[in-house]
Amino acid sequence: MSSLKKLVVAVAGFFLIDKIGSRVLFFFSGMGESMILLYNSLKNLKYVHRDRALVLEQMVIVGVNSIPLVIVTATFAGMVSAVQAGYQLQGFASPQMFLGSATSRAITIELGPVLTGLVLSGRFAASIAAEIGTMKVTEQIDALETMAIDPVRYLATPRLLAGLVMMPVLIVFADFIAISGSMFIGYLSMDVDPQAFLSSVQRFMELRDVMSGLAKAVLFGASTALIGCYVGFATEGGAEGVGLATIRAFVLSAAAILVNDYIVATVFLT
Amino acid sequence: MIEIINLHKNFRDKKVLNGVNLEIESGKVTTIIGRSGCGKSVLLKHIVGLLRPDEGSVNVEGARLSEMSTKELYQIRKRMGLVFQNGALFDSMSVEENINLGLREHTDLSEADISTKVSSLLDMVGLPGIEKYRPSELSGGMKKRVSLARALAMDPEYVLYDEPTTGLDPIMSAIIDDLIIRLNEQLKITSIVVTHDMRSVYTISDHVAMLHYGVVRFNGTTRQLKETDDEVVRQFIEGNILGPIQPVLKDGR
């Protein structure tokens, strides 16, 4: 290899290592900063009674306003799971016996939390990032600071708390809707008696199925709110910066849901 | 008194403040002038502790801001009000909520007292009856005046104005100038005004400081400003194209 080629390879290698290194540093500094934000948000939980109006406002935004979206998502998820389970059971077992347990376990462990979490993360994390990001670039965060109001206490803590409380509530609600949807399809297309469906649910469903779903819901709620707030506070630039922050919050929160899903599944189901 | 001692601030490789020394006398109106991008707003943000200096310090009544805990800094900020260049109003709140936020957070005033205070502040800035408006329904000048009302809500001892008359018509500029003078005379509020508006500078100032290339180029009274023979300062205050300050234009002229 000529010396020129060696030089080109060395320079390219240097730039590649530099690029990878800066990405890795960016990732870990982001993780560190978001953990500091989480710590500071939790530290402010002592003011929750005083800030109850802010928390309730966020709970309405995250929870009540998301109900239509959750109903649509959960209904179709439940119906699809019934169709899929019916197909899988063909020739193996009677849908009368097993459709309820197969669908309800799939829904409570996986489909309910993950699908609802993904749909809500898009809505919740992106809207938090857009709102806080806009406040950052228009100096509204500076205005809060100047008025001696801690932006983390005023903006992040209520959103984190709303995510922590409302995500489990919505996921339990989604589970209920999805199981109902599944029962409905079982009755319509497989002649599964609703009574038999419900007894199958009761017979095979375990407490840890529900607990793992709830654990996921708590983690999804916290990670979604935290990522939305962190990305919002880190927004720079004008409208373009806010747009990029919104996309970033959506992508990161969706990825966090899948990672957390794997972690909880490993802890509870292995 | 606010003392700014050898203040340095860089943003990446750009030196913005390069050793600023300035004393702001209590109960006086001090204006800070200088070309766009010379660091006036950055200096203002250091005075309220929104930015931390790379070197040097800002001392408020002898206490160094950069060495304060967040709690101590918030105590100082409660005695300050900042009028932002673009208002920085909270767009999710009404005008009334914008103004009363500080009162709700930091005082035990009753709803009736808060409401009366908001109305009197809006009267003071010439915008009576707009309590229920949203910031999106206000013009630029109205936003600026609501921002001023918000800054005054906590009865601050120091009020900092970031270009308070930019974008306002001449009559409204004169009203704001008059308000700054009245606040200073009646309530002995210390005012620090960042501005380009030379008419405003001559009307309101007790002291004028000019920032140039990150340092204080001129510091004196308006009379001294008018009589200065510093070519740089003269070119700026007279708005001459020719002189020692050579603006680089896009077409290379």
HADDOCK unambig.tbl for C-alpha pairs under 7 A between the chains (distance, minus, plus):
assign (segid A and resid 138 and name CA) (segid B and resid 88 and name CA) 5.96 0.50 0.50
assign (segid A and resid 139 and name CA) (segid B and resid 88 and name CA) 5.38 0.50 0.50
assign (segid A and resid 140 and name CA) (segid B and resid 88 and name CA) 4.96 0.50 0.50
assign (segid A and resid 140 and name CA) (segid B and resid 89 and name CA) 6.37 0.50 0.50
assign (segid A and resid 140 and name CA) (segid B and resid 90 and name CA) 6.05 0.50 0.50
assign (segid A and resid 143 and name CA) (segid B and resid 88 and name CA) 6.46 0.50 0.50
assign (segid A and resid 146 and name CA) (segid B and resid 48 and name CA) 6.80 0.50 0.50
assign (segid A and resid 146 and name CA) (segid B and resid 77 and name CA) 5.97 0.50 0.50
assign (segid A and resid 146 and name CA) (segid B and resid 82 and name CA) 6.89 0.50 0.50
assign (segid A and resid 147 and name CA) (segid B and resid 77 and name CA) 6.40 0.50 0.50
assign (segid A and resid 147 and name CA) (segid B and resid 78 and name CA) 6.28 0.50 0.50
assign (segid A and resid 147 and name CA) (segid B and resid 102 and name CA) 6.19 0.50 0.50
assign (segid A and resid 148 and name CA) (segid B and resid 74 and name CA) 4.66 0.50 0.50
assign (segid A and resid 148 and name CA) (segid B and resid 77 and name CA) 5.73 0.50 0.50
assign (segid A and resid 148 and name CA) (segid B and resid 78 and name CA) 6.01 0.50 0.50
